[in-house]
Amino acid sequence: MTPSPFLLDRIMAVMEAAFDPAYGEAWNRRQVADALSMPSTHALVVDGDGELLPEDLASPRAPAGFLLSRHVLDEEELLLIAVMPSCRDRGIGTILINRLFEAARARGISRIYLEMRRGNPALHLYRKLGFEPIGERPNYYRMANGERIDAITFGRSI
Ligand SMILES: CC(C)(COP(=O)(O)OP(=O)(O)OC[C@H]1O[C@@H](n2cnc3c(N)ncnc32)[C@H](O)[C@@H]1OP(=O)(O)O)[C@@H](O)C(=O)NCCC(=O)NCCS
């Protein structure tokens, strides 16, 4: 199913503001639309109070953060999480991940995975929310300048 343009606009507004281009982690609109056209991929978008924004309706409330995830059987992967720089350190990332736990449980998911580049400060958020490191892929990511960075995989039962 084609994702709503309202949903894509909100995700891309946060995406374009949140990611440091040096790491090449941001997705473009086409990548987000393709991912969300699959029924196994899910999006959560919240405003500055952590309230969910409707997927297919206009809203005067501006998006502050989003989270994308994909499930396979009873496991779900957190694909991307981002919060507007002006809205950080107010608990919105925490709210997004807690909302993921809630939505994933409702889908019958028992375990969540994610992968991050070594050195990403998001580590603090993941550890605080109970994710444990379970593996490493040396030199997995390539930065815009060609440098390689390890990927670290985390998991948590829910
Ligand atoms: C990672 C990110 C989503 C966190 O969002 P946030 O709304 O600021 O997170 P929270 O306010 O819920 O923070 C939760 C905890 O993590 C800590 N934390 C979050 N980002 C941090 C950072 N960059 N450096 C150090 N600590 C950080 C907070 O201080 C807080 O700790 P505390 O509760 O002990 O005070 C946000 O920094 C971001 O969008 N980063 C850029 C995109 C990115 O790298 N995403 C992850 C890879 S996909």
The ligand as an ORCA input file, in Angstrom:
! r2SCAN-3c Opt
* xyz 0 1
  C      19.251      9.439     19.440
  C      18.074     10.417     19.516
  C      16.879      9.837     18.754
  C      17.694     10.612     21.012
  O      16.510     11.405     21.093
  P      16.138     12.233     22.435
  O      14.703     12.636     22.287
  O      17.111     13.301     22.685
  O      16.262     11.090     23.557
  P      15.805     11.209     25.084
  O      15.563     12.646     25.446
  O      14.687     10.252     25.313
  O      17.122     10.709     25.821
  C      17.164      9.539     26.577
  C      18.481      9.461     27.302
  O      19.562      9.332     26.377
  C      20.463     10.417     26.538
  N      20.899     10.847     25.237
  C      20.138     10.975     24.124
  N      20.887     11.447     23.107
  C      22.136     11.610     23.613
  C      23.341     12.099     23.056
  N      23.429     12.526     21.786
  N      24.441     12.116     23.855
  C      24.386     11.703     25.141
  N      23.254     11.251     25.731
  C      22.149     11.221     24.957
  C      19.663     11.507     27.220
  O      20.488     12.390     27.959
  C      18.763     10.706     28.124
  O      19.464     10.279     29.269
  P      18.908     10.587     30.723
  O      17.479     10.079     30.727
  O      19.821      9.814     31.590
  O      18.980     12.069     30.836
  C      18.463     11.807     18.937
  O      19.669     12.235     19.574
  C      18.687     11.819     17.431
  O      17.739     12.036     16.660
  N      19.935     11.608     16.975
  C      20.260     11.679     15.535
  C      19.735     10.486     14.793
  C      20.397      9.188     15.264
  O      21.594      9.091     15.406
  N      19.556      8.153     15.485
  C      20.011      6.861     15.979
  C      20.487      5.964     14.898
  S      19.167      5.486     13.807
*
